[in-house]
Structures are given as structure tokens and as C-alpha cells.
Amino acid sequence: MQLRSSRSRRSAHTLGQKWGALRPEGDLRGQEMAREIYLATNMLTQSVALLRVLNDTTRSLWSRQELVAKILGGKLSENVVRLVQEAIALPWTEDDDAPWALEWVAAGALIRQARGRNELGRLEDELFAAIRVFRKEPRIRVAVEDIYGYPEDARVRLALSLFKDMTSEGLELIEWAVRDSVESGVVDTLRAYAEMTAELSGKSTATVYAATELTQEQCSRLQRLLSRFYGKEISIHVTVEPELIGGLRIHHGAEVIDASLLQKMKNVNASVARIPASAGTGKE
């Protein structure tokens, strides 16, 4: 879910709109269609050579789209094949940006399915709860991300065994995060999914790292302060990290607000390190 250039992000947004037009009206197979789109991304990324060919603009768009139809036709639904054809017609900065964008569309389809049942809030809470589990248990996180030590399906089973009574969308997104860990860590991918979930519910999220648990009153006050500061509703999710020593570290999108004692100590140490060795000494 890492699209660094503005051009690729614009193309990803356009691709999402195209999927909205391609998806049959009233089609309730959100999870099934999302799985097909995700499968398409896997089929494309299995071959670097294939991605290069599909992104080679010196070849005609028609020939590249025909190649997509030949590879995916009969394996995936017609609308998903058409979506991939639309994807390669858009401008991308990197060869693997189109598959990333397709996965973004797949995740969006899953999340919208939860919205159809009025369970966006529950899904968001589930994703942040999973993030807290993986951050709290680094050995488990290392195991599910160890692409060399364990088969992919075994890593998925381990991750899913940690969560009970979760929505089918939440479990699916956790599975995808584990399968994508070769490209992006499980925690980062889950955070991207959680932020997308909050965005579709009309909110923005902030992840708060605290040295100790916050009371409900403290959470409510912090949420009000952040909402006022950013001028929109902010939902917060708290993760306890004792190593912070004191204070808070708040992540909102790409912005980090660090008010922890640890960071203050690091800043002091960095300032001291910049002082020349001869500073403060003088001849009497």
C-alpha cells in the first residue's frame, strides 16, 4: 500500500472510481470480488518480466490489454479482468505501483462491504487491536513476517489463530497483511487498512503511543483536542509502550507529534553531540 508519487496516487484514485463504474449495481459479492482483485495482484507480481511488459508504453495499449485478457481470462470474472486492463492504461511511476493500487481497490471493496452492514467502527477497532497485538508481541510479529523460515500459509494460520470473533473482512485483511509482509511490514499494512476504514466512515485516525494506559476521560479529552486542532473528527487508538518513559507520541498520517521524555532525552543528547569539543573551554 505504498504509493510514493503523486502521479501514482492520482492514478490509484482514478482506478477506484473505475471499479465503482465496473462493479455491477446491486452486486453484494463484495468479499468475493475483493479476493479476485487481490488474486489478480498476486498473479501480476509473480513475474517481474510480466510487469515490465505491461508497463512498457512503447508497446501498444491494445497489445498489453490483450495480454492481460490472455493471462487472467477464464480465471477471474470479466469485470476484474477489465479492471486490470484499466489499471495498465493509467500512468504509474514504478512498475509495481499498479498492483499496489489494485490491492488498494480490493481492500476498499472489503471495507465497503463492512460499511454496508454498518460495521465500519467495529472493523476499524479490530484492525487497531491487531496492530496492538503485533506490536506487543514482537516474537509473533517476527514469525509471521519470516518469509524464509516459514511457509506463507503457515504464517497466515498463525496470525489468524490469534483473533477470535472478528469480522470476515478483518480476518481477510490480516491475511493479506501477512502475505504482503515481504514488501511491507504487517503493522504498517494494517495501519493503512485501518486509516482507509476511518476515512470511509468520514473520520481521520490518530495512533497514540503512551507509556501507560490512558483513562477514558484522558482519551476523550485528547480526542477533542486533536479534533479541534485538525478541524475534523479524529478517532484515536492507544498503544502502550513503556519504553517511552513518559508523555505521548501521536501519529496522524505522515505527521508525528512526540512529547515523550525519551524523545526529549534524545534531543538533548543530539544537541550535546553537536557541541564542539573545545566549546566552553578557555585560557585563563
Contacts in CASP RR format, 6 or more apart in sequence:
PFRMAT RR
TARGET T0000
AUTHOR 0000-0000-0000
METHOD contacts of the structure
MODEL  1
MQLRSSRSRRSAHTLGQKWGALRPEGDLRGQEMAREIYLATNMLTQSVAL
LRVLNDTTRSLWSRQELVAKILGGKLSENVVRLVQEAIALPWTEDDDAPW
ALEWVAAGALIRQARGRNELGRLEDELFAAIRVFRKEPRIRVAVEDIYGY
PEDARVRLALSLFKDMTSEGLELIEWAVRDSVESGVVDTLRAYAEMTAEL
SGKSTATVYAATELTQEQCSRLQRLLSRFYGKEISIHVTVEPELIGGLRI
HHGAEVIDASLLQKMKNVNASVARIPASAGTGKE
1 100 0 8 1.000
1 103 0 8 1.000
1 104 0 8 1.000
1 107 0 8 1.000
1 184 0 8 1.000
1 188 0 8 1.000
1 189 0 8 1.000
1 192 0 8 1.000
1 193 0 8 1.000
2 100 0 8 1.000
2 183 0 8 1.000
2 184 0 8 1.000
3 9 0 8 1.000
3 12 0 8 1.000
3 97 0 8 1.000
3 100 0 8 1.000
3 101 0 8 1.000
3 104 0 8 1.000
4 93 0 8 1.000
5 93 0 8 1.000
5 94 0 8 1.000
5 97 0 8 1.000
7 91 0 8 1.000
7 92 0 8 1.000
7 93 0 8 1.000
8 91 0 8 1.000
8 92 0 8 1.000
8 93 0 8 1.000
8 94 0 8 1.000
8 97 0 8 1.000
8 100 0 8 1.000
8 101 0 8 1.000
11 90 0 8 1.000
11 91 0 8 1.000
11 92 0 8 1.000
11 97 0 8 1.000
11 98 0 8 1.000
11 101 0 8 1.000
12 97 0 8 1.000
12 100 0 8 1.000
12 101 0 8 1.000
12 104 0 8 1.000
12 105 0 8 1.000
14 90 0 8 1.000
15 83 0 8 1.000
15 86 0 8 1.000
15 87 0 8 1.000
15 90 0 8 1.000
15 101 0 8 1.000
15 102 0 8 1.000
15 104 0 8 1.000
15 105 0 8 1.000
16 104 0 8 1.000
16 105 0 8 1.000
18 83 0 8 1.000
18 86 0 8 1.000
19 37 0 8 1.000
19 83 0 8 1.000
19 105 0 8 1.000
19 109 0 8 1.000
22 79 0 8 1.000
22 82 0 8 1.000
22 83 0 8 1.000
22 86 0 8 1.000
23 33 0 8 1.000
23 79 0 8 1.000
23 109 0 8 1.000
24 79 0 8 1.000
27 33 0 8 1.000
30 109 0 8 1.000
30 110 0 8 1.000
30 112 0 8 1.000
30 113 0 8 1.000
31 109 0 8 1.000
31 110 0 8 1.000
31 113 0 8 1.000
31 168 0 8 1.000
31 169 0 8 1.000
31 172 0 8 1.000
33 77 0 8 1.000
33 79 0 8 1.000
33 80 0 8 1.000
33 109 0 8 1.000
34 106 0 8 1.000
34 107 0 8 1.000
34 108 0 8 1.000
34 109 0 8 1.000
34 110 0 8 1.000
34 113 0 8 1.000
34 172 0 8 1.000
35 106 0 8 1.000
35 172 0 8 1.000
36 76 0 8 1.000
36 77 0 8 1.000
36 80 0 8 1.000
37 80 0 8 1.000
37 83 0 8 1.000
37 102 0 8 1.000
37 103 0 8 1.000
37 105 0 8 1.000
37 106 0 8 1.000
37 109 0 8 1.000
38 102 0 8 1.000
38 103 0 8 1.000
38 106 0 8 1.000
38 176 0 8 1.000
39 75 0 8 1.000
39 76 0 8 1.000
40 72 0 8 1.000
40 76 0 8 1.000
40 80 0 8 1.000
40 81 0 8 1.000
40 83 0 8 1.000
40 84 0 8 1.000
40 102 0 8 1.000
41 99 0 8 1.000
41 100 0 8 1.000
41 102 0 8 1.000
41 103 0 8 1.000
41 106 0 8 1.000
42 179 0 8 1.000
43 71 0 8 1.000
43 72 0 8 1.000
43 75 0 8 1.000
44 50 0 8 1.000
44 51 0 8 1.000
44 54 0 8 1.000
44 84 0 8 1.000
44 98 0 8 1.000
44 99 0 8 1.000
44 102 0 8 1.000
45 51 0 8 1.000
45 96 0 8 1.000
45 99 0 8 1.000
48 95 0 8 1.000
50 71 0 8 1.000
51 95 0 8 1.000
51 96 0 8 1.000
51 98 0 8 1.000
51 99 0 8 1.000
52 95 0 8 1.000
53 59 0 8 1.000
53 64 0 8 1.000
53 67 0 8 1.000
54 64 0 8 1.000
54 67 0 8 1.000
54 68 0 8 1.000
54 88 0 8 1.000
54 98 0 8 1.000
55 88 0 8 1.000
55 92 0 8 1.000
55 95 0 8 1.000
55 98 0 8 1.000
56 64 0 8 1.000
61 88 0 8 1.000
61 89 0 8 1.000
64 88 0 8 1.000
65 85 0 8 1.000
65 88 0 8 1.000
65 89 0 8 1.000
68 81 0 8 1.000
68 84 0 8 1.000
68 85 0 8 1.000
68 88 0 8 1.000
69 81 0 8 1.000
69 85 0 8 1.000
72 80 0 8 1.000
72 81 0 8 1.000
72 84 0 8 1.000
73 81 0 8 1.000
83 102 0 8 1.000
83 105 0 8 1.000
84 102 0 8 1.000
87 98 0 8 1.000
87 101 0 8 1.000
87 102 0 8 1.000
88 98 0 8 1.000
90 98 0 8 1.000
92 98 0 8 1.000
92 101 0 8 1.000
103 176 0 8 1.000
103 180 0 8 1.000
104 196 0 8 1.000
106 176 0 8 1.000
107 173 0 8 1.000
107 176 0 8 1.000
107 193 0 8 1.000
107 196 0 8 1.000
108 196 0 8 1.000
108 200 0 8 1.000
110 169 0 8 1.000
110 170 0 8 1.000
110 172 0 8 1.000
110 173 0 8 1.000
111 120 0 8 1.000
111 123 0 8 1.000
111 169 0 8 1.000
111 193 0 8 1.000
111 196 0 8 1.000
111 197 0 8 1.000
111 200 0 8 1.000
112 200 0 8 1.000
113 169 0 8 1.000
114 120 0 8 1.000
114 122 0 8 1.000
114 123 0 8 1.000
114 167 0 8 1.000
114 169 0 8 1.000
114 170 0 8 1.000
114 197 0 8 1.000
115 200 0 8 1.000
115 201 0 8 1.000
119 167 0 8 1.000
120 197 0 8 1.000
120 200 0 8 1.000
120 201 0 8 1.000
121 197 0 8 1.000
121 201 0 8 1.000
122 167 0 8 1.000
123 167 0 8 1.000
123 169 0 8 1.000
123 170 0 8 1.000
123 197 0 8 1.000
124 194 0 8 1.000
124 197 0 8 1.000
124 198 0 8 1.000
124 201 0 8 1.000
124 205 0 8 1.000
124 235 0 8 1.000
125 237 0 8 1.000
126 163 0 8 1.000
126 166 0 8 1.000
126 167 0 8 1.000
126 170 0 8 1.000
127 170 0 8 1.000
127 173 0 8 1.000
127 190 0 8 1.000
127 191 0 8 1.000
127 193 0 8 1.000
127 194 0 8 1.000
127 197 0 8 1.000
128 194 0 8 1.000
128 205 0 8 1.000
128 207 0 8 1.000
128 237 0 8 1.000
129 163 0 8 1.000
130 162 0 8 1.000
130 163 0 8 1.000
130 170 0 8 1.000
130 174 0 8 1.000
130 190 0 8 1.000
131 187 0 8 1.000
131 190 0 8 1.000
131 191 0 8 1.000
131 194 0 8 1.000
131 207 0 8 1.000
131 237 0 8 1.000
131 239 0 8 1.000
132 237 0 8 1.000
132 239 0 8 1.000
133 140 0 8 1.000
133 162 0 8 1.000
133 163 0 8 1.000
134 140 0 8 1.000
134 141 0 8 1.000
134 144 0 8 1.000
134 186 0 8 1.000
134 187 0 8 1.000
134 190 0 8 1.000
135 141 0 8 1.000
135 187 0 8 1.000
135 239 0 8 1.000
135 241 0 8 1.000
136 239 0 8 1.000
136 240 0 8 1.000
140 158 0 8 1.000
140 159 0 8 1.000
140 162 0 8 1.000
141 186 0 8 1.000
141 187 0 8 1.000
143 150 0 8 1.000
143 155 0 8 1.000
143 158 0 8 1.000
144 155 0 8 1.000
144 156 0 8 1.000
144 158 0 8 1.000
144 159 0 8 1.000
144 178 0 8 1.000
144 181 0 8 1.000
144 186 0 8 1.000
145 155 0 8 1.000
145 178 0 8 1.000
145 181 0 8 1.000
145 185 0 8 1.000
145 186 0 8 1.000
146 155 0 8 1.000
147 155 0 8 1.000
147 181 0 8 1.000
147 182 0 8 1.000
150 158 0 8 1.000
152 178 0 8 1.000
152 179 0 8 1.000
155 178 0 8 1.000
155 181 0 8 1.000
156 175 0 8 1.000
156 178 0 8 1.000
156 179 0 8 1.000
159 174 0 8 1.000
159 175 0 8 1.000
159 177 0 8 1.000
159 178 0 8 1.000
159 186 0 8 1.000
160 171 0 8 1.000
160 174 0 8 1.000
160 175 0 8 1.000
163 171 0 8 1.000
163 174 0 8 1.000
166 174 0 8 1.000
173 190 0 8 1.000
173 193 0 8 1.000
174 190 0 8 1.000
176 189 0 8 1.000
177 185 0 8 1.000
177 186 0 8 1.000
177 189 0 8 1.000
177 190 0 8 1.000
177 193 0 8 1.000
178 186 0 8 1.000
180 189 0 8 1.000
181 189 0 8 1.000
191 207 0 8 1.000
194 205 0 8 1.000
194 237 0 8 1.000
195 204 0 8 1.000
195 205 0 8 1.000
195 253 0 8 1.000
198 204 0 8 1.000
198 205 0 8 1.000
198 235 0 8 1.000
202 233 0 8 1.000
203 232 0 8 1.000
203 233 0 8 1.000
203 234 0 8 1.000
203 235 0 8 1.000
204 230 0 8 1.000
204 232 0 8 1.000
204 233 0 8 1.000
204 234 0 8 1.000
204 235 0 8 1.000
204 252 0 8 1.000
205 234 0 8 1.000
205 235 0 8 1.000
205 236 0 8 1.000
205 237 0 8 1.000
205 252 0 8 1.000
206 226 0 8 1.000
206 234 0 8 1.000
206 235 0 8 1.000
206 236 0 8 1.000
206 237 0 8 1.000
206 250 0 8 1.000
206 251 0 8 1.000
206 252 0 8 1.000
207 236 0 8 1.000
207 237 0 8 1.000
207 239 0 8 1.000
207 250 0 8 1.000
207 251 0 8 1.000
207 252 0 8 1.000
208 214 0 8 1.000
208 222 0 8 1.000
208 236 0 8 1.000
208 237 0 8 1.000
208 238 0 8 1.000
208 239 0 8 1.000
208 248 0 8 1.000
208 249 0 8 1.000
208 250 0 8 1.000
208 251 0 8 1.000
209 238 0 8 1.000
209 239 0 8 1.000
209 240 0 8 1.000
209 241 0 8 1.000
209 244 0 8 1.000
209 248 0 8 1.000
209 249 0 8 1.000
209 250 0 8 1.000
209 251 0 8 1.000
209 260 0 8 1.000
210 238 0 8 1.000
210 239 0 8 1.000
210 240 0 8 1.000
210 241 0 8 1.000
210 244 0 8 1.000
210 246 0 8 1.000
210 247 0 8 1.000
210 248 0 8 1.000
211 240 0 8 1.000
211 241 0 8 1.000
211 242 0 8 1.000
211 243 0 8 1.000
211 244 0 8 1.000
211 245 0 8 1.000
211 246 0 8 1.000
211 247 0 8 1.000
211 260 0 8 1.000
211 261 0 8 1.000
212 240 0 8 1.000
212 242 0 8 1.000
212 246 0 8 1.000
213 238 0 8 1.000
213 240 0 8 1.000
214 222 0 8 1.000
214 238 0 8 1.000
219 236 0 8 1.000
219 238 0 8 1.000
222 236 0 8 1.000
222 248 0 8 1.000
223 234 0 8 1.000
223 235 0 8 1.000
223 236 0 8 1.000
226 234 0 8 1.000
226 236 0 8 1.000
226 250 0 8 1.000
226 252 0 8 1.000
227 233 0 8 1.000
227 234 0 8 1.000
230 252 0 8 1.000
234 252 0 8 1.000
241 249 0 8 1.000
243 262 0 8 1.000
244 260 0 8 1.000
244 261 0 8 1.000
244 262 0 8 1.000
245 260 0 8 1.000
245 261 0 8 1.000
245 262 0 8 1.000
245 265 0 8 1.000
246 260 0 8 1.000
246 261 0 8 1.000
246 262 0 8 1.000
247 259 0 8 1.000
247 260 0 8 1.000
247 261 0 8 1.000
248 257 0 8 1.000
248 259 0 8 1.000
248 260 0 8 1.000
249 256 0 8 1.000
249 257 0 8 1.000
249 258 0 8 1.000
249 259 0 8 1.000
249 260 0 8 1.000
249 263 0 8 1.000
250 256 0 8 1.000
250 257 0 8 1.000
250 258 0 8 1.000
250 259 0 8 1.000
END
